[in-house]
Amino acid sequence: MHDRFNQLAYQKYENANRHILEYIVRSGVVNPAVLDVGCWMGAFGEHLKRYKECQVDGIEINREVSEVALKRGYRHIYPIDLNNSDFSEIDQKYDFIVCGDVLEHMIDPGSVITHLKSKLAETGFFAVSLPNVGFVLYRLLHLIGCWEYKEYGVMDKTHLRFFTLNSMKRFFNLHNLRIMRMDSNMGLNRSAFVVRIATAAANICPSLLAVQIVFLLKAGE
């Protein structure tokens, strides 16, 4: 069972979100300081450092996987419990704070965002990805009474919060975060042509056709 868990965890967390990578790589910020919240084994930071000279720190409560992230180029890992911390041990400001599929696992995601805002540089950005429970497949399944948890994906059994596009926007507005850019993912592993077509469709109607929605956000006053 432990080996199976490790294999599933590897599959779930080894991908780096291409939209968030693009936000940072194309930002024009020289040598940005990046905080990867819930960094796990550091796949995101390893990918980012291939394309952008930057300093990447992480937050990860699991010390075993933190060691892997450090070996992959992370400068420092904060062993913080996101559900029970004021983040006071973080003593610097960051140009980008990345929450890649993290907030849906939180008991109180609003509190997490509030604390993290204090660690954001004045000109900094949040990069956030969230699964969309309003995706057409889940609308149909829920309509017929099917609410089945899975090992990964939108219905991941470790998710504590579920978001639609509208509730994502309300959440950001409530916490004074302005959407600077929004992108959609379909979650397909097919040919580049199919992915382009599917992504174009998802961007036309993200509330219905996006499995995951990615945001670049600026904190307000």
Secondary structure, 3 states (H helix, E strand, C coil): CHHHHHHHHHHHHCCCCHHHHHHHHCCCCCCCEEEEECCCCCHHHHHHHHHCCCEEEEECCCHHHHHHHHHCCCCEEECCCCCCCCCCCCCCCEEEEEEECCHHHCCCHHHHHHHHHCCEEEEEEEEEEEEECCCHHHHHHHHCCCCCCECCCCCECCCCCCECHHHHHHHHHHCCEEEEEEEEECCCCCCHHHHHHHHHHHHHCHHHHCCEEEEEEEECC
